[in-house]
Amino acid sequence: MNKIIRLIHVGDLKLFYMFNDGFKCSLFDRLVPVITGFGGAFFTVTTALILIIFGSDAFQAMGWQSIAALSTSHIFVHYLKKVFTRPRPFLNLSDINTFNMHLYDYSFPSGHTTAAFSLACTLSFHFPLLSWIFIGTAFIVGFSRVYLGVHYPSDVVVGMIIGTIFAAINHILFYPWIQQIFNL
């Protein structure tokens, strides 16, 4: 078992350095700090609130479903961060690009990636033809977290899984209840 964990750790570090330094260029240096915001609380919660406040009944239902997926996945991510207490990459690794983003909470799993996937998957359930845009954006948010040096690739992969699972659970369990409220 230790051999498998060591292999995962080595692969995680190799991917980290590839994303953090191997793709480094001035264009990404300007774009990635903006893109990472698509997984932040301001963007994800604001998107859900816009659907609730300004949308028709169907859009309001989507907004509430988004809030439910974001909230439940957020609680679970914070629980895991306290259980695993994995330090951020810049605290353990030298010679990495940090972009002066020195976050001091725990690294595992990625909250931005979880939120991006929670929202993207929820919207994809309702707009399947646009899912490639939503999911593609969420993938780019995940990449941005490693590029910025604040997460390891495994943090991002687990965030993708958590966001997807919580969006699906909320769609299965919560959305039928919301449909009854809005008579959809």
mmCIF file of the C-alpha atoms, coordinates in Angstrom:
data_MODEL
# 
_entry.id   MODEL 
# 
loop_
_atom_site.group_PDB 
_atom_site.id 
_atom_site.type_symbol 
_atom_site.label_atom_id 
_atom_site.label_alt_id 
_atom_site.label_comp_id 
_atom_site.label_asym_id 
_atom_site.label_entity_id 
_atom_site.label_seq_id 
_atom_site.pdbx_PDB_ins_code 
_atom_site.Cartn_x 
_atom_site.Cartn_y 
_atom_site.Cartn_z 
_atom_site.occupancy 
_atom_site.B_iso_or_equiv 
_atom_site.pdbx_formal_charge 
_atom_site.auth_seq_id 
_atom_site.auth_comp_id 
_atom_site.auth_asym_id 
_atom_site.auth_atom_id 
_atom_site.pdbx_PDB_model_num 
ATOM 1   C CA . MET A 1 1   ? 0.000   0.000  0.000   1.00 0.00 ? 1   MET A CA 1 
ATOM 2   C CA . ASN A 1 2   ? 2.847   2.414  0.796   1.00 0.00 ? 2   ASN A CA 1 
ATOM 3   C CA . LYS A 1 3   ? 4.241   1.790  -2.683  1.00 0.00 ? 3   LYS A CA 1 
ATOM 4   C CA . ILE A 1 4   ? 0.957   2.854  -4.283  1.00 0.00 ? 4   ILE A CA 1 
ATOM 5   C CA . ILE A 1 5   ? 0.760   5.969  -2.125  1.00 0.00 ? 5   ILE A CA 1 
ATOM 6   C CA . ARG A 1 6   ? 4.365   6.850  -3.037  1.00 0.00 ? 6   ARG A CA 1 
ATOM 7   C CA . LEU A 1 7   ? 3.591   6.386  -6.761  1.00 0.00 ? 7   LEU A CA 1 
ATOM 8   C CA . ILE A 1 8   ? 0.546   8.637  -6.484  1.00 0.00 ? 8   ILE A CA 1 
ATOM 9   C CA . HIS A 1 9   ? 2.594   11.239 -4.605  1.00 0.00 ? 9   HIS A CA 1 
ATOM 10  C CA . VAL A 1 10  ? 5.396   11.185 -7.207  1.00 0.00 ? 10  VAL A CA 1 
ATOM 11  C CA . GLY A 1 11  ? 2.879   11.470 -10.053 1.00 0.00 ? 11  GLY A CA 1 
ATOM 12  C CA . ASP A 1 12  ? 1.117   14.295 -8.235  1.00 0.00 ? 12  ASP A CA 1 
ATOM 13  C CA . LEU A 1 13  ? 4.396   16.218 -7.914  1.00 0.00 ? 13  LEU A CA 1 
ATOM 14  C CA . LYS A 1 14  ? 5.326   15.653 -11.561 1.00 0.00 ? 14  LYS A CA 1 
ATOM 15  C CA . LEU A 1 15  ? 1.935   16.894 -12.733 1.00 0.00 ? 15  LEU A CA 1 
ATOM 16  C CA . PHE A 1 16  ? 2.099   19.803 -10.313 1.00 0.00 ? 16  PHE A CA 1 
ATOM 17  C CA . TYR A 1 17  ? 5.428   21.030 -11.725 1.00 0.00 ? 17  TYR A CA 1 
ATOM 18  C CA . MET A 1 18  ? 4.216   20.463 -15.299 1.00 0.00 ? 18  MET A CA 1 
ATOM 19  C CA . PHE A 1 19  ? 1.084   22.602 -14.753 1.00 0.00 ? 19  PHE A CA 1 
ATOM 20  C CA . ASN A 1 20  ? 2.706   25.143 -12.450 1.00 0.00 ? 20  ASN A CA 1 
ATOM 21  C CA . ASP A 1 21  ? 5.872   25.738 -14.452 1.00 0.00 ? 21  ASP A CA 1 
ATOM 22  C CA . GLY A 1 22  ? 5.739   23.774 -17.715 1.00 0.00 ? 22  GLY A CA 1 
ATOM 23  C CA . PHE A 1 23  ? 2.816   25.736 -19.157 1.00 0.00 ? 23  PHE A CA 1 
ATOM 24  C CA . LYS A 1 24  ? 3.982   29.089 -17.775 1.00 0.00 ? 24  LYS A CA 1 
ATOM 25  C CA . CYS A 1 25  ? 3.696   31.986 -20.208 1.00 0.00 ? 25  CYS A CA 1 
ATOM 26  C CA . SER A 1 26  ? 2.743   35.651 -20.038 1.00 0.00 ? 26  SER A CA 1 
ATOM 27  C CA . LEU A 1 27  ? -0.726  35.036 -21.530 1.00 0.00 ? 27  LEU A CA 1 
ATOM 28  C CA . PHE A 1 28  ? -1.583  32.438 -18.874 1.00 0.00 ? 28  PHE A CA 1 
ATOM 29  C CA . ASP A 1 29  ? -0.033  34.652 -16.190 1.00 0.00 ? 29  ASP A CA 1 
ATOM 30  C CA . ARG A 1 30  ? -2.649  37.296 -17.064 1.00 0.00 ? 30  ARG A CA 1 
ATOM 31  C CA . LEU A 1 31  ? -5.657  35.044 -17.773 1.00 0.00 ? 31  LEU A CA 1 
ATOM 32  C CA . VAL A 1 32  ? -5.417  32.353 -15.107 1.00 0.00 ? 32  VAL A CA 1 
ATOM 33  C CA . PRO A 1 33  ? -5.877  34.648 -12.062 1.00 0.00 ? 33  PRO A CA 1 
ATOM 34  C CA . VAL A 1 34  ? -9.131  35.844 -13.665 1.00 0.00 ? 34  VAL A CA 1 
ATOM 35  C CA . ILE A 1 35  ? -10.301 32.353 -14.650 1.00 0.00 ? 35  ILE A CA 1 
ATOM 36  C CA . THR A 1 36  ? -9.751  30.971 -11.149 1.00 0.00 ? 36  THR A CA 1 
ATOM 37  C CA . GLY A 1 37  ? -12.411 33.405 -9.936  1.00 0.00 ? 37  GLY A CA 1 
ATOM 38  C CA . PHE A 1 38  ? -15.072 31.384 -11.805 1.00 0.00 ? 38  PHE A CA 1 
ATOM 39  C CA . GLY A 1 39  ? -14.746 28.831 -9.000  1.00 0.00 ? 39  GLY A CA 1 
ATOM 40  C CA . GLY A 1 40  ? -14.802 31.387 -6.207  1.00 0.00 ? 40  GLY A CA 1 
ATOM 41  C CA . ALA A 1 41  ? -17.709 32.050 -3.882  1.00 0.00 ? 41  ALA A CA 1 
ATOM 42  C CA . PHE A 1 42  ? -18.485 35.443 -5.414  1.00 0.00 ? 42  PHE A CA 1 
ATOM 43  C CA . PHE A 1 43  ? -18.990 34.106 -8.945  1.00 0.00 ? 43  PHE A CA 1 
ATOM 44  C CA . THR A 1 44  ? -20.718 30.822 -8.095  1.00 0.00 ? 44  THR A CA 1 
ATOM 45  C CA . VAL A 1 45  ? -23.105 32.206 -5.485  1.00 0.00 ? 45  VAL A CA 1 
ATOM 46  C CA . THR A 1 46  ? -23.838 35.336 -7.559  1.00 0.00 ? 46  THR A CA 1 
ATOM 47  C CA . THR A 1 47  ? -24.692 33.166 -10.568 1.00 0.00 ? 47  THR A CA 1 
ATOM 48  C CA . ALA A 1 48  ? -27.153 31.155 -8.465  1.00 0.00 ? 48  ALA A CA 1 
ATOM 49  C CA . LEU A 1 49  ? -28.651 34.316 -6.935  1.00 0.00 ? 49  LEU A CA 1 
ATOM 50  C CA . ILE A 1 50  ? -29.113 35.920 -10.372 1.00 0.00 ? 50  ILE A CA 1 
ATOM 51  C CA . LEU A 1 51  ? -31.062 32.843 -11.455 1.00 0.00 ? 51  LEU A CA 1 
ATOM 52  C CA . ILE A 1 52  ? -33.204 33.052 -8.305  1.00 0.00 ? 52  ILE A CA 1 
ATOM 53  C CA . ILE A 1 53  ? -33.826 36.807 -8.353  1.00 0.00 ? 53  ILE A CA 1 
ATOM 54  C CA . PHE A 1 54  ? -34.219 37.521 -12.067 1.00 0.00 ? 54  PHE A CA 1 
ATOM 55  C CA . GLY A 1 55  ? -35.236 34.185 -13.553 1.00 0.00 ? 55  GLY A CA 1 
ATOM 56  C CA . SER A 1 56  ? -38.557 32.648 -14.440 1.00 0.00 ? 56  SER A CA 1 
ATOM 57  C CA . ASP A 1 57  ? -39.805 29.787 -12.279 1.00 0.00 ? 57  ASP A CA 1 
ATOM 58  C CA . ALA A 1 58  ? -37.617 27.230 -14.092 1.00 0.00 ? 58  ALA A CA 1 
ATOM 59  C CA . PHE A 1 59  ? -34.518 29.409 -13.675 1.00 0.00 ? 59  PHE A CA 1 
ATOM 60  C CA . GLN A 1 60  ? -35.356 30.097 -10.036 1.00 0.00 ? 60  GLN A CA 1 
ATOM 61  C CA . ALA A 1 61  ? -35.581 26.356 -9.453  1.00 0.00 ? 61  ALA A CA 1 
ATOM 62  C CA . MET A 1 62  ? -32.149 25.960 -11.071 1.00 0.00 ? 62  MET A CA 1 
ATOM 63  C CA . GLY A 1 63  ? -30.795 28.708 -8.850  1.00 0.00 ? 63  GLY A CA 1 
ATOM 64  C CA . TRP A 1 64  ? -32.061 27.002 -5.697  1.00 0.00 ? 64  TRP A CA 1 
ATOM 65  C CA . GLN A 1 65  ? -30.686 23.688 -6.901  1.00 0.00 ? 65  GLN A CA 1 
ATOM 66  C CA . SER A 1 66  ? -27.320 25.398 -7.494  1.00 0.00 ? 66  SER A CA 1 
ATOM 67  C CA . ILE A 1 67  ? -27.352 26.876 -3.981  1.00 0.00 ? 67  ILE A CA 1 
ATOM 68  C CA . ALA A 1 68  ? -28.084 23.425 -2.550  1.00 0.00 ? 68  ALA A CA 1 
ATOM 69  C CA . ALA A 1 69  ? -25.245 21.782 -4.521  1.00 0.00 ? 69  ALA A CA 1 
ATOM 70  C CA . LEU A 1 70  ? -22.793 24.558 -3.634  1.00 0.00 ? 70  LEU A CA 1 
ATOM 71  C CA . SER A 1 71  ? -23.740 24.546 0.057   1.00 0.00 ? 71  SER A CA 1 
ATOM 72  C CA . THR A 1 72  ? -23.637 20.802 0.618   1.00 0.00 ? 72  THR A CA 1 
ATOM 73  C CA . SER A 1 73  ? -20.403 20.302 -1.330  1.00 0.00 ? 73  SER A CA 1 
ATOM 74  C CA . HIS A 1 74  ? -18.825 23.266 0.491   1.00 0.00 ? 74  HIS A CA 1 
ATOM 75  C CA . ILE A 1 75  ? -19.621 21.765 3.890   1.00 0.00 ? 75  ILE A CA 1 
ATOM 76  C CA . PHE A 1 76  ? -18.163 18.416 2.834   1.00 0.00 ? 76  PHE A CA 1 
ATOM 77  C CA . VAL A 1 77  ? -14.986 20.030 1.438   1.00 0.00 ? 77  VAL A CA 1 
ATOM 78  C CA . HIS A 1 78  ? -14.385 21.922 4.676   1.00 0.00 ? 78  HIS A CA 1 
ATOM 79  C CA . TYR A 1 79  ? -14.873 18.733 6.653   1.00 0.00 ? 79  TYR A CA 1 
ATOM 80  C CA . LEU A 1 80  ? -12.284 16.935 4.470   1.00 0.00 ? 80  LEU A CA 1 
ATOM 81  C CA . LYS A 1 81  ? -9.835  19.835 4.774   1.00 0.00 ? 81  LYS A CA 1 
ATOM 82  C CA . LYS A 1 82  ? -9.981  19.488 8.571   1.00 0.00 ? 82  LYS A CA 1 
ATOM 83  C CA . VAL A 1 83  ? -9.584  15.694 8.402   1.00 0.00 ? 83  VAL A CA 1 
ATOM 84  C CA . PHE A 1 84  ? -6.646  15.579 5.957   1.00 0.00 ? 84  PHE A CA 1 
ATOM 85  C CA . THR A 1 85  ? -4.897  18.879 6.846   1.00 0.00 ? 85  THR A CA 1 
ATOM 86  C CA . ARG A 1 86  ? -2.746  18.815 3.710   1.00 0.00 ? 86  ARG A CA 1 
ATOM 87  C CA . PRO A 1 87  ? -0.538  21.931 3.522   1.00 0.00 ? 87  PRO A CA 1 
ATOM 88  C CA . ARG A 1 88  ? -0.643  24.095 0.409   1.00 0.00 ? 88  ARG A CA 1 
ATOM 89  C CA . PRO A 1 89  ? 2.103   23.376 -2.167  1.00 0.00 ? 89  PRO A CA 1 
ATOM 90  C CA . PHE A 1 90  ? 4.004   26.608 -1.528  1.00 0.00 ? 90  PHE A CA 1 
ATOM 91  C CA . LEU A 1 91  ? 4.514   25.543 2.089   1.00 0.00 ? 91  LEU A CA 1 
ATOM 92  C CA . ASN A 1 92  ? 6.201   22.266 1.083   1.00 0.00 ? 92  ASN A CA 1 
ATOM 93  C CA . LEU A 1 93  ? 7.788   22.921 -2.300  1.00 0.00 ? 93  LEU A CA 1 
ATOM 94  C CA . SER A 1 94  ? 10.436  25.348 -3.397  1.00 0.00 ? 94  SER A CA 1 
ATOM 95  C CA . ASP A 1 95  ? 10.894  27.053 -6.747  1.00 0.00 ? 95  ASP A CA 1 
ATOM 96  C CA . ILE A 1 96  ? 7.225   27.195 -7.637  1.00 0.00 ? 96  ILE A CA 1 
ATOM 97  C CA . ASN A 1 97  ? 5.135   29.976 -9.129  1.00 0.00 ? 97  ASN A CA 1 
ATOM 98  C CA . THR A 1 98  ? 2.756   31.255 -6.450  1.00 0.00 ? 98  THR A CA 1 
ATOM 99  C CA . PHE A 1 99  ? 1.552   34.545 -7.965  1.00 0.00 ? 99  PHE A CA 1 
ATOM 100 C CA . ASN A 1 100 ? 1.522   35.942 -4.412  1.00 0.00 ? 100 ASN A CA 1 
ATOM 101 C CA . MET A 1 101 ? -1.507  33.793 -3.568  1.00 0.00 ? 101 MET A CA 1 
ATOM 102 C CA . HIS A 1 102 ? -0.449  32.615 -0.141  1.00 0.00 ? 102 HIS A CA 1 
ATOM 103 C CA . LEU A 1 103 ? -3.527  30.897 1.243   1.00 0.00 ? 103 LEU A CA 1 
ATOM 104 C CA . TYR A 1 104 ? -3.060  29.320 4.637   1.00 0.00 ? 104 TYR A CA 1 
ATOM 105 C CA . ASP A 1 105 ? -6.032  27.022 4.945   1.00 0.00 ? 105 ASP A CA 1 
ATOM 106 C CA . TYR A 1 106 ? -5.601  23.422 3.862   1.00 0.00 ? 106 TYR A CA 1 
ATOM 107 C CA . SER A 1 107 ? -5.122  22.256 0.305   1.00 0.00 ? 107 SER A CA 1 
ATOM 108 C CA . PHE A 1 108 ? -7.085  19.013 0.036   1.00 0.00 ? 108 PHE A CA 1 
ATOM 109 C CA . PRO A 1 109 ? -9.561  19.064 -1.678  1.00 0.00 ? 109 PRO A CA 1 
ATOM 110 C CA . SER A 1 110 ? -9.860  22.129 -3.899  1.00 0.00 ? 110 SER A CA 1 
ATOM 111 C CA . GLY A 1 111 ? -12.878 24.203 -2.906  1.00 0.00 ? 111 GLY A CA 1 
ATOM 112 C CA . HIS A 1 112 ? -12.777 26.330 -6.073  1.00 0.00 ? 112 HIS A CA 1 
ATOM 113 C CA . THR A 1 113 ? -12.802 23.233 -8.259  1.00 0.00 ? 113 THR A CA 1 
ATOM 114 C CA . THR A 1 114 ? -15.586 21.651 -6.213  1.00 0.00 ? 114 THR A CA 1 
ATOM 115 C CA . ALA A 1 115 ? -17.722 24.794 -6.522  1.00 0.00 ? 115 ALA A CA 1 
ATOM 116 C CA . ALA A 1 116 ? -17.017 25.116 -10.255 1.00 0.00 ? 116 ALA A CA 1 
ATOM 117 C CA . PHE A 1 117 ? -18.071 21.507 -10.858 1.00 0.00 ? 117 PHE A CA 1 
ATOM 118 C CA . SER A 1 118 ? -21.110 21.771 -8.551  1.00 0.00 ? 118 SER A CA 1 
ATOM 119 C CA . LEU A 1 119 ? -22.391 24.730 -10.545 1.00 0.00 ? 119 LEU A CA 1 
ATOM 120 C CA . ALA A 1 120 ? -21.299 23.410 -13.959 1.00 0.00 ? 120 ALA A CA 1 
ATOM 121 C CA . CYS A 1 121 ? -22.927 20.015 -13.481 1.00 0.00 ? 121 CYS A CA 1 
ATOM 122 C CA . THR A 1 122 ? -26.121 21.532 -12.087 1.00 0.00 ? 122 THR A CA 1 
ATOM 123 C CA . LEU A 1 123 ? -26.418 23.834 -15.096 1.00 0.00 ? 123 LEU A CA 1 
ATOM 124 C CA . SER A 1 124 ? -25.518 20.960 -17.437 1.00 0.00 ? 124 SER A CA 1 
ATOM 125 C CA . PHE A 1 125 ? -28.479 18.911 -16.165 1.00 0.00 ? 125 PHE A CA 1 
ATOM 126 C CA . HIS A 1 126 ? -30.757 21.692 -17.392 1.00 0.00 ? 126 HIS A CA 1 
ATOM 127 C CA . PHE A 1 127 ? -28.844 22.756 -20.508 1.00 0.00 ? 127 PHE A CA 1 
ATOM 128 C CA . PRO A 1 128 ? -27.182 19.587 -21.829 1.00 0.00 ? 128 PRO A CA 1 
ATOM 129 C CA . LEU A 1 129 ? -26.290 21.201 -25.169 1.00 0.00 ? 129 LEU A CA 1 
ATOM 130 C CA . LEU A 1 130 ? -24.221 23.800 -23.290 1.00 0.00 ? 130 LEU A CA 1 
ATOM 131 C CA . SER A 1 131 ? -22.615 21.310 -20.915 1.00 0.00 ? 131 SER A CA 1 
ATOM 132 C CA . TRP A 1 132 ? -19.326 21.388 -22.821 1.00 0.00 ? 132 TRP A CA 1 
ATOM 133 C CA . ILE A 1 133 ? -19.035 25.105 -21.972 1.00 0.00 ? 133 ILE A CA 1 
ATOM 134 C CA . PHE A 1 134 ? -19.928 24.641 -18.297 1.00 0.00 ? 134 PHE A CA 1 
ATOM 135 C CA . ILE A 1 135 ? -17.777 21.555 -17.742 1.00 0.00 ? 135 ILE A CA 1 
ATOM 136 C CA . GLY A 1 136 ? -14.922 22.944 -19.861 1.00 0.00 ? 136 GLY A CA 1 
ATOM 137 C CA . THR A 1 137 ? -14.873 26.103 -17.763 1.00 0.00 ? 137 THR A CA 1 
ATOM 138 C CA . ALA A 1 138 ? -14.856 24.027 -14.572 1.00 0.00 ? 138 ALA A CA 1 
ATOM 139 C CA . PHE A 1 139 ? -11.872 22.017 -15.876 1.00 0.00 ? 139 PHE A CA 1 
ATOM 140 C CA . ILE A 1 140 ? -10.015 25.252 -16.612 1.00 0.00 ? 140 ILE A CA 1 
ATOM 141 C CA . VAL A 1 141 ? -10.747 26.463 -13.067 1.00 0.00 ? 141 VAL A CA 1 
ATOM 142 C CA . GLY A 1 142 ? -9.174  23.251 -11.772 1.00 0.00 ? 142 GLY A CA 1 
ATOM 143 C CA . PHE A 1 143 ? -6.115  23.742 -13.974 1.00 0.00 ? 143 PHE A CA 1 
ATOM 144 C CA . SER A 1 144 ? -5.856  27.339 -12.750 1.00 0.00 ? 144 SER A CA 1 
ATOM 145 C CA . ARG A 1 145 ? -5.584  26.223 -9.128  1.00 0.00 ? 145 ARG A CA 1 
ATOM 146 C CA . VAL A 1 146 ? -2.474  24.150 -9.899  1.00 0.00 ? 146 VAL A CA 1 
ATOM 147 C CA . TYR A 1 147 ? -1.057  26.800 -12.239 1.00 0.00 ? 147 TYR A CA 1 
ATOM 148 C CA . LEU A 1 148 ? -1.344  29.344 -9.429  1.00 0.00 ? 148 LEU A CA 1 
ATOM 149 C CA . GLY A 1 149 ? 0.478   27.000 -7.049  1.00 0.00 ? 149 GLY A CA 1 
ATOM 150 C CA . VAL A 1 150 ? -2.310  26.749 -4.480  1.00 0.00 ? 150 VAL A CA 1 
ATOM 151 C CA . HIS A 1 151 ? -3.321  23.102 -5.088  1.00 0.00 ? 151 HIS A CA 1 
ATOM 152 C CA . TYR A 1 152 ? -1.859  19.780 -6.106  1.00 0.00 ? 152 TYR A CA 1 
ATOM 153 C CA . PRO A 1 153 ? -3.475  17.981 -9.059  1.00 0.00 ? 153 PRO A CA 1 
ATOM 154 C CA . SER A 1 154 ? -4.965  15.347 -6.715  1.00 0.00 ? 154 SER A CA 1 
ATOM 155 C CA . ASP A 1 155 ? -6.709  18.159 -4.771  1.00 0.00 ? 155 ASP A CA 1 
ATOM 156 C CA . VAL A 1 156 ? -8.297  19.250 -8.028  1.00 0.00 ? 156 VAL A CA 1 
ATOM 157 C CA . VAL A 1 157 ? -9.305  15.744 -9.153  1.00 0.00 ? 157 VAL A CA 1 
ATOM 158 C CA . VAL A 1 158 ? -11.024 15.063 -5.829  1.00 0.00 ? 158 VAL A CA 1 
ATOM 159 C CA . GLY A 1 159 ? -12.718 18.489 -6.066  1.00 0.00 ? 159 GLY A CA 1 
ATOM 160 C CA . MET A 1 160 ? -14.026 17.543 -9.523  1.00 0.00 ? 160 MET A CA 1 
ATOM 161 C CA . ILE A 1 161 ? -15.439 14.291 -8.164  1.00 0.00 ? 161 ILE A CA 1 
ATOM 162 C CA . ILE A 1 162 ? -17.037 15.905 -5.106  1.00 0.00 ? 162 ILE A CA 1 
ATOM 163 C CA . GLY A 1 163 ? -18.611 18.722 -7.130  1.00 0.00 ? 163 GLY A CA 1 
ATOM 164 C CA . THR A 1 164 ? -20.018 16.280 -9.673  1.00 0.00 ? 164 THR A CA 1 
ATOM 165 C CA . ILE A 1 165 ? -21.378 13.886 -7.044  1.00 0.00 ? 165 ILE A CA 1 
ATOM 166 C CA . PHE A 1 166 ? -23.031 16.621 -4.987  1.00 0.00 ? 166 PHE A CA 1 
ATOM 167 C CA . ALA A 1 167 ? -24.591 18.182 -8.079  1.00 0.00 ? 167 ALA A CA 1 
ATOM 168 C CA . ALA A 1 168 ? -25.982 14.773 -9.093  1.00 0.00 ? 168 ALA A CA 1 
ATOM 169 C CA . ILE A 1 169 ? -27.284 13.979 -5.595  1.00 0.00 ? 169 ILE A CA 1 
ATOM 170 C CA . ASN A 1 170 ? -28.965 17.374 -5.355  1.00 0.00 ? 170 ASN A CA 1 
ATOM 171 C CA . HIS A 1 171 ? -30.459 16.937 -8.822  1.00 0.00 ? 171 HIS A CA 1 
ATOM 172 C CA . ILE A 1 172 ? -31.875 13.539 -7.888  1.00 0.00 ? 172 ILE A CA 1 
ATOM 173 C CA . LEU A 1 173 ? -33.058 14.370 -4.356  1.00 0.00 ? 173 LEU A CA 1 
ATOM 174 C CA . PHE A 1 174 ? -33.643 18.124 -4.232  1.00 0.00 ? 174 PHE A CA 1 
ATOM 175 C CA . TYR A 1 175 ? -34.833 19.068 -7.725  1.00 0.00 ? 175 TYR A CA 1 
ATOM 176 C CA . PRO A 1 176 ? -38.076 17.020 -7.686  1.00 0.00 ? 176 PRO A CA 1 
ATOM 177 C CA . TRP A 1 177 ? -39.052 18.813 -4.479  1.00 0.00 ? 177 TRP A CA 1 
ATOM 178 C CA . ILE A 1 178 ? -38.227 22.198 -6.070  1.00 0.00 ? 178 ILE A CA 1 
ATOM 179 C CA . GLN A 1 179 ? -40.268 21.277 -9.152  1.00 0.00 ? 179 GLN A CA 1 
ATOM 180 C CA . GLN A 1 180 ? -43.326 20.799 -6.931  1.00 0.00 ? 180 GLN A CA 1 
ATOM 181 C CA . ILE A 1 181 ? -42.811 24.188 -5.284  1.00 0.00 ? 181 ILE A CA 1 
ATOM 182 C CA . PHE A 1 182 ? -42.571 25.969 -8.659  1.00 0.00 ? 182 PHE A CA 1 
ATOM 183 C CA . ASN A 1 183 ? -45.226 23.773 -10.353 1.00 0.00 ? 183 ASN A CA 1 
ATOM 184 C CA . LEU A 1 184 ? -42.805 22.788 -13.114 1.00 0.00 ? 184 LEU A CA 1 
# 
